Amino acid sequence: MIIKKPLLFVFIALSFSAWNQNDVGYLNGAFVTASTLTNEGPADSTLSNNKGHTDQRIGLRLKNTSFGFSLFKASPKNINLIPLIDLGAQYNDGVQHRNGIGFLIEARPIKKSYMRIGGLVDVSNSTLLNPGNINVSDLGKSQELWFLPMTRLAYTPNEVFSFQVGYDKNFIGDGRRSLFLSDYGKPMPFGQIRAQFWNMEYSVNYQFLSENFNGQRQSKYVTSHYLSWDILPWLNLGVFEAVVFQPKDTLLNRGYDVEYLNPFVFYRPQEYSMGSSDNVVIGAALKATLKKTTLYSQIVLDEFLLSEIRARSGWWANKFGLQVGISGSLDLGLSFLTYRIEGNMVRPYTFSHLTPLQVYGHLGAPLAHPYGSNFSELLTEINWKKRVDGKLKLKLIASFGFQGLDLNDLNYGSDIYQSYINRPNDFGNFIGQGLKQTFFRTNTRASYHLSNKGNIHAFAELQTQYIEMGGFKNLSFLPMIGIRSYLWNDYRNY
């Protein structure tokens, strides 16, 4: 990364009034701090601390409200068995299905601890219905076996520190998407350290990733820092930094760099001191909450040269992205509505590097926004439910934008797994370059709550997708029905 003025990214974040907003998902998970450790767990990924304000932490998109069957009713350890169901059929030039069942065991084996072990096993004939699951094996007859682990162990010895390990997903940010760390991709082994003090929380996340590269599974690692600071009771600033590194490069077989275990080191100077070619990403976020309305954004910088920005040269290595959004809620009397409008844009070649072992991704999928880079998107989300006995829920997500795809075997900067060496131009690069694809996608869903034991819902949805690219136009309708546990996010809106 080339930054001539280190404070520039903070200034840009402030000048755009870059604010973060919390987005509650369905991932059942562990709580974080002792002050919020209760039998009910946290309500969402923005937790209220003992000072009465909210702090922006690495969001797990939690909704952990003690589901399932109690295995030992008289036990103070609260051991629950939570059934998982994920059954669905979609019509897409034929019937595609997924048949997933599983379980979670949730407990607090010792004081100030939390344990969740389990996952979902799924037999399906469609890769598109399993975007966040891990492919285990081919069962033949177009059937494949998928697995979604959801395992997390946490220990919170006091009101300052929290420690977690697991095989799961994590999320940083307040939008439907994230430019820092998203839960759209595959789960991974990880470890976390969090420290909450004054009006701040500092988080360190160690992730153990892998890629299918050169005909075999190879390991790589990501270590990230996130500092959250409540500047005012209604204003939160976050600073993010991550480094992607591989255990072996052309110079040496170094294994896991112990230097990156240091929770306080700045990665870019550390990278230069080791003479490595590791991939460092930094960013900033700011959130303002005003009554029932929240304004939020993120800015992420991969590489950056101020002189080329001033020259408006379109230099390929000016790699950055921006998110700006607004969300809130409306009281409609007998019903309740939440809304979101969010814009995301990422320049070509952002998050990419020389090989898949250096890109900001895991198992072939981006760690941040699911589109990767070289795109611009405007997203709208609306949720509705009754205030009393709200078993029926309606959701609408609409996404409009464009992305520049590769053309003539050249890398125009959309696929982060393509080496940026194979780029057509050093200058004159812009968002949408290459083969421009314009898209408009919607997902309309109605769900009805059936059981608390696994937060099980019956649902019916209709996805529409309009694509225009190089004179080609296509409109698709994808209806789907099913029954599933609303304990994790089912992302198929991209």
N, C-alpha and C positions, 0 to 999 in steps of 0.2 A: 504494500500500500504506500502511495506517495501522497503525503499531506503536508503542504508547506505551512499551513496555519492550523495547528491542532484543535483550536477552539471553534473552527469554522462550522463543524457539523452541529455543535450545540446551538450556535447562532441561527443556522438554517432551521433547526427544529423549532426554536422559539419564534422565528419570524413567520413560520407557517401556522402559528398557533397549534402546534402538533399535540393533539390530546389523545389519551387512551380511554377506551370504554370496555367494561366487562361484558363478556358474552358467555352465558351459562350454557354448557353442553350437558350431555347425559353420562359422561364417563364417571363411573363409580370409583372413588379413590380414597386416598388417605388424607387426613387433616395434616396441618403443618405445625402449628405452634401450640404450646401448652395452654395458653390463654383461651384457645378456641377448641380444645379437646373436650368434647362432650359425647354422650351416647348418640346424639343425633348427627354429629359431624358438621362440617360447614355447609352453608346453603349454596355457595357458588365459589368461583375462583378468585373473587376479591373478598378477602376476609377482614372482618372488623377486629382491630387489636384492642388491647385493654385501655387505650387512650381515647377510644371513641371514634377514631377516623378509620378510613379504609386504606390499606396499603397494597400497592401493586406488586405482587410477587409472581414467581413463575407459576402461572395458572395451570392447574390440573384439570380444569373444567369439571369441577367436582359437583356431585349431587348425591352425597353419601348419607342416606337417611334410614339406615338400619333396616334394609329389606330382608326377605328370606325367612327361613324356619329356624327357630331357636333349637339348637341341639342339646343344650344343657340349661333348662329354664332356671334352675336354682344357682347356676354358676355366676359369679360376679365378673367373669371374663367375657361374657356376651358373645359366645361362639354361635355364628349364624351360617346356615347353608343357603345360598342364594341360587336358584335355578336360572339358567340362561337359555333363551329361545331366540332363534333367528331363522324363521321360515318365510319364504317369499317366492313368488313367481312373477316374471315380467315377460311381456311379449315384445320381442325385438327380432323381426324376421324369423320367428319361431319362439317357442317357449323356453326361456332361460330361468333357472331356479337356483336356490341355495337352501340347504337343509342343515341348519346349525343348531347344535345343542351343547350345553356345558354347565359349569357350576363355578361358584366362588365360595370359598370358606373365609369368613371374615371374623376376626377375633382381636382381642387385646390381651395377649398371653401374660404380659407383665405390666406393672404400673407404668403409665406414660408411654405406652407402646401401641402400635397398630399393625395388624397383619391382614393382608388379603392375598390369597393364593387361588389360582384357577385360571380358567380361560374357556374358549369356545372352539369346538371342532366342527368343521363345515364341509359338506360334500356338495359340490356345485359344478355346473357345466359352463360357467361364465366368469371370466376374469373381471369384467366390468362390474359385476355385483360384489366383488371382493377387493376393493381398492386398498384397504388398510390391513388386509390379512396376509399371512405368510404362506406361500405355496409349499406344501410338504411333499406331495408326490402325485404322480399321474396314476389314476385308478383304471384307465382304459375306458373305451366307449364314450369318449369326450367328457368323462368325469374326473375331477381333480379334488384332492384333499387339501383343505386350508386350515390354518390354526391362528387364533388370536389370543396370545397370552395377556393376562391382566393381573400381574403379580407385583405386590408392593409391600415392603416392610419399612416401618417408620419408628423412630425413637426420639422423643422430645424430653430431654432431661430437665429443662428449665424453660423460663419464658424468653430466653435469648436464642438458644440453639435448637435446631432440628436436623436429624440425619435420616436419609432415606436411601434404600437400594431397591431395585426391582427390574422387571422385564415388562415394559409398558410404554405409554406415550406421554409426552409432556407438551405444554403450550405456553408461550410467552406472548402476552398482549391482550388487547381488549376487542379486537375486531373479529369478524367472521373468518378472515384470513389473518396470517401473520407473516411479516417479513423477517422475523427473528427465528422463531422455532414454532412449528406447527404440528398438530396431531392428525394431519391428512395422510401421512405416509405410514410406513411400517413401524411396529413397536421395536424396541431395542433394549439391551441391558444398560443400566445406568446407575449412577450414584449421585446423591445430592447432599450438599451442606448448606444450611440457611442460618443466618444470624439476624435477629431483629433487635434494633437498639434505637433509642430516641425516636425520631420520625423516619427512620430508614430501615430497609431490609436489604441484606446482601446475600446473594445466592450464587452457588457454584454448582455446575452440572457437568458430570463426567459421563460421556456416552461412548459405548463400544459398538462400532458399526462394522459393516462388511459389504463387499461388492463381488459380483461375479465378473472377474477380470482375467484375461488371458487363459480362459478355460478352467478356472478354479476359483473357489471362494477365498477371498483375501480380506484381511482385517484392516481397519483404519479407526481413528479415534477423533472425537471432538470434545474439547473442554471449553466451557463458556462461563462468563460472569454476567450477572445482572444486578445492578444497583437501583433500588427503588427509593425515592425520597419524596415525602409529602412536604412540599415547600410551604403550602397553606392547607387548611383542612379540605379545600375543594380543588387543589391543584397538585398533581403528582408528576414528577420527572423521573424517567428511567434511562439508564445508560447500559448498553449491551456490548459485549465483546466475545468473539468465539474464534477458535483456531482449529482447523482440520489438519491432522498429520498422520502419516503412515509409518508403520514400524520398520519399513525397509524402502530405501530409495536407491538411486544410482551410486550414491557415495558409500553407504554403509547400512548394515542391518542393526538398527539402534534399538529395536523393541519399543516399549512404551517410554517416552521421554519423561523422566521424573521431574524435569523442570516445569512441565505443564501441570503437575500435581499441586504446585504452589497456588493457593487460592487468591493471592494478592498480586501476582506478577502481571505486568502488561505484556501481551503476547507479541506485538510487533517488534519491540526492542529485543525481546527474548529470542524471537525467530532469527533476527539479524545476528545476534550474538552466537547462535549455533550454526550459522551459515546454511540454513535449510531453505527449502522452497515451499514451506507450509502455507496454507491458505487462511488468511485472517480476515474476519468480517467484523465491523463495528457498527453501532447504531445508537439512536436516541429516540425516546418516546415522551410524549407529554399528554396528560389527560386533565380536562377541566369538567367538573360535575356541578351543574347548576340546577337545583331542584330535581326535576325528573328528566332532565336532558343532559347528556354527556357528549362532549366533543373529544375526539381522540385522533392520534396519528402516530406513525413510526417513520423514521428515515434510516436507511441502511446504506453503508458505504463499503464497497469491496476494494476498489482502487480509485484513486482520485488525484488529479493534478489541476490546481487552481488556474494556472496560466492557460491551459487548454479549454477550461470552462469559459474563461473570459473571452477567449478567441472564438468561441462557438465553432470549434473545428470538427466536432463529432468524433473526437479521438476514441478509439475502441476501448481503451483502458479506463475511461471515465465511467466506472460501473457503480451504479447506485439505484435505489428504489425509494418510493414514497407511498405512504398510506395516509389518507385523511378520511374521517368518518364522523357521523353523528348518529346517536341512538337515544331512545327514550321510551316512555310508556304513557298511555292514555287511559284514564278511568272512564269507561262508557256506561257506568251505572251497574247494570246487571252482568256486564262482561268486562274483560280486561284485554288491552291490546298493547303489544310492544312493536317497535319499528327500528329499522336501521337503514341508513344510506351510506355506502362506503365506496371509495375510489382507491384503486391500486395501480401503480405503474412501476415497471422495472426495466431499466435499460439493457440493451444486448450485452451478453457475456457475463452479466452479474452472477455470482456464485460458482462460475465455471473455473476450470484450471487446466493443467496439462493432461492429467489422466483421471479416470474415475476414482482413484484412491486419494485424490486431492480436492474433488469437488464437494460442495456443501450439500450432500445428499446421502441416502442410505438405501441399499438394495434397489438401485435404479430409480428412486423417487426423490424429489427435492425435499430438503428439511424445512424449507420456508413455504412460500406460496406454491400451490400445486402446479401452476402454469410454468414455473421456472423463471424465465426472463424473456425480454423482448416482447412485452405485452402492455396493454392498458385495459383496465376493467372498471366498470361501474356496477355495483351490486346493491340490490334492494332486498330487504327481508321484513316480513310481517308475520307476527304470531298472534293468535286470538284464542281465548277460552273464556268460559263462564266463570264468574266470580265465586258462586256457590255451586258445589258439586260439579266442578269443571272437568268431567270425564272426557268430553269431546274437545279436541284441539284442532285448530286449522293453522297451517303454515304455508307461506308462499315465499320462494326465493327466486329472484330473477337476476340474471347476469348478462350484461352487454359489453362488448369490447372487441378488440382485435389483437392479433399476434402475428409476428413475422416468422415464417417457418423456413427451414433450410431449402436451398434450391441449387440444382446442378452440382450436387455433391460438395457444396461449400457450406461452411458453418456461418449462418447469419445471426447466431446468438440467442436462439430460443431454447435449445436443448442444452442444459447445463452439463450433460455428460459428454458432449462433443468437445474435443480439445480446441482451445481458442487459437492455436497455431494455424488451423485451417480456415482462417478468416479471409474474405475477399479484399477488405480494405482496412487500412490503418486509420483513415480519417473519413468524415462524411457519414458516420454511422448514426442511425436514428431508430426510435421505437417503431416497429412495424416493418422494418426492412426485410428483404427476401421475398418469399411468397406470402403475401398478406392474406390472412384468414380473418374474416369478420364473423362473429358469433353472437347469438342471442339464445340463452338457455333459461328455462323456467322449471321449477319443481313445485307442484301444488299437492299438498298432503292433508288428508283428514285422518285423525287417529282417535281411537276410543279406548279408554283405560279399562282393562279387564281384571287385573289382579295386582295387589301390592307386593306379593311375595317376590316377584322378580321384576317389578314395575313393568308388567307385560301389557302391551297395547296391540289391538288389531288396527291395521292401517290400509288405506287405499291412496294411491298417488298417481299423478300423471306428470311425466317429464316431457317437455318439448325441447327440440334442439334445431335451430336454424343455422346453417353454415353456408357462407358464400366465399368462394376462393377461386381465383383465376378463371372467372366466367362460369364456374360450377356452382349451382345452388341446390340445397337439399333441406327439406323440412321433415323431421322425424317426430313421431308420437310414441312414447314408451310408457304404457300403463303397467302398474304393478299393484299386487295385493299381498298381504302377509300378516304374520304375527311375530312380534319381536319384543325383547326386553329393551326398554329405553334406559340403558345404563352406560352406553357409549355412543359416540357420534357415528352415524352412518353417512359418510360423505360420498355422494354421487351427483353433486351439483357443479361439476366442472368438466 
